[in-house]
């Protein structure tokens, strides 16, 4: 049953599920939601935050909290995530995704889907992962991606993450499709990069979609273009 929206509804705390479109930043979505709520309900100030960012080139579930519900953001960020996506073998990029130009490794793509699946299983469990240099990780007060775009080579420290499942769902060289179930803080870009290194031919993240965060599914989410009507 549809909940009746009001200023008090958003101030007291609402959890909103948005299907983030390709090319939009997570903060673009936050700003859009905040702007609509302020205008519709004549609220001069309303807190809106997201419980786990998505890269601009990724799509899928973005969990937003308003008003008093923003106190739950840390808890919601800690939930496990489910992603689906596509990787491209035989190429690498500095950002580990399509944000930067690809470069061929000139290493032949060898092996079957069975080999790809077996190699993927080696990444399951508790692992140490180095976030991409093109990431929001802070180094001496600056974001790693800011340093990288200035031509510097930031040293990003490895961090523990948990991969519950890394499944290869299809393989049509040079592309492969995958599904990942993982803990918070996991960089799928790094996972695909490291996977390509393990295969010996290199790889980068071509497409990514967040399907779930905790008990929330993207099937429950509003489309970005629906926000004006839904909020």
N, C-alpha and C positions, 0 to 999 in steps of 0.2 A: 504494500500500500504506500502511495506517494506521501511523503512527509510535507506538511504545510510549511513553506519557507517564511521566515520573518527575520527581522534584525536580531531578535533575541535568540533565534535558532542558531545563527552563526556566531553570535557572541558567546553563548553558553558552550559551544563546541560542536563542530560537525567534522566528520571524516568524509572526504570527497575522493572519488576514484576517477581519474582522468586517463584516457588513452592518448598519450603524448604523440603528436605527429612528427614525422621526419623533418629535420631541419630546425625545429624549435628547441630552445634550451629549457631546462626545468624551471628556471627563473622566469622565462617568458610566460609559462603557464601560470605560475604563482602570481605574476603581475596582472595577467588577464583576469584571473578569478578575483583578486583583490579589487580591481577596478570595477568589475561588474557589481560586486556586492556593495561597495561603497556608493555607487550610483543608484542602484535599485532600492536600497534600504536606508539611504541617507545617513550612512555611517561615516563620520569623518575619519575614523581610524578603526581598523579591524586587522587583527593578526592573522596572517596566512603563511604557512610554511609547508615544505615537502619532507616526506620521510624516506629520503634516499634518492639521490639525483640519477638522471639518465643523461648520457651524452647526447649532444644535438643530433648525431647521425643515427641514434637508436630510437625505436618506437616502443609503445606499450604502456604498461601500468605505471602510473605515477600517483602515489598516495599523498593527498593534501590534508592538512588539519587547519581548522579555523578557531579563533577565540581561545577558550580555555582548553580545547583539545590539543593545542600546540604543546601542552605539557606532556603529551604522550608520544611526541616525535621520536625521542631516543628509544623508547620501548618498541615502537613500530619499525624503526630502522634496523633493529636487531633481529627481525624475522628473516627466515630463510627465503631465498628467491629461486624462481624458475625462469630460465631463458631459453628461447629457441633462436637459431640464427644460421648464418652461412659464412664459411671461410673460403679463402682462395689460396690454393697451394702453388708453390713455385715462385712466389713473389713476397716481398716484405715492404713495409713502410715505416718511417720514423715514428709515427703515431700509433702504429699497430692497427690502424683502421683506414678508411677512405678519406680522412681529413687531409692527409699528405700524399704525395705522389708515390705510386708503386714503383718498385725496382725488381726486375727479374733476377732470381738467384742463379739462373743457368744450370740448375741441378735437375735432372730428369725426375718426373713424378713416377715413382715405381711402387708397386704393391697393389693389393686388392682392397676391397672394402673390409674384409676380415682383418687385414693388417692395420688399417686405420682404426677399427674398433678396438683391437687389442692394445694399440698404443694409447688410445684415449683412456682405457681402464687404468693405465699406469699412473694417471693423474688423480685418481679418486682417493679420498682419504684426507688426512691432515697434511698440508703441503706448505712450503715457504714460497711466497710469490712476490716478485718485484713489480710494483705498479709501473705503468708506462711513464716515460718522462713527460709526455703530453697528458698530464693529469692534474687534478686539483690538489694533490698532496703538497703540503707546505714544507719548504726548506728554508730555514733561517728567515721565516716571516714572509716568504714569497711563494706563490704557486709554482709548481714545477713547470707547468705549461708556459708560464710567463718567461721563465728563464730559458726554456727550450726555444721559444720564438725569438728570443734575443740572440740566439746563436750559441748560448752556453750549453754545457752538458751537465745537468744536475745529477747528483748522486742520490738515487732513491733507494732507501733501505728496504730489504725484504720484510714481509710481514706474514704471520700465519693465517691461513684461510682453510676452509673445509669444502671439499668437493664431494658431495654425496653421490652424484651421477654425472658422467660425461659420456653421452651416447651419440654415435654417428648414425644418423637416420637415413642418409642417402649419400651417394658418391657418384658424381659425373665430372671427371677431371676437366678443368682444374678446381672445380667447386665441390664442397661437401657441406651437407646440412647437419646440424647438431642440436642436442637438447642438453642443458646443464641444470642441475639442482645444486645450490651452493649456499654457503654462509654469507652473512653481511660482509662487506668490504672486499669481495672478490671482484677482480677486474677481468672480465671476459676477454678483453683485448689482450691482456698479458697471457691468459690461458691459451688462446689461439696462437699467439706468437711462440710461446714455449712449446706448444704441440708441434708446430711446424719445424722447430729446431730438432725436436725428438725424431721426427720423420726424416730429417736430413735435407729437406728441400725448401724449408721456409714456408710461412703462411701468415696471412693477416685477416682481420675480421672484416667481412664484406657487408653483412647485415646483422642486426641484433634486435630482438623484441623481448621485452619483459612480459612474461605470461602471468606470473603470480608473485605476490609478496605476502608471506604468511598465509592467512585464510582468504585473502583478497585476490580475485581473479580479474584479468583484463576484460573478461566477458561481462563483468558487472559495471564496467567503466563507461563514462560519457565520452563522446567524441569532442574534440576541441571546438569544432564548429557548432556544437549544440549548447555550449556553455551559457550563452545569452538567454536561451529559453529554459534551461534546466535549473539554473541557480535562483 
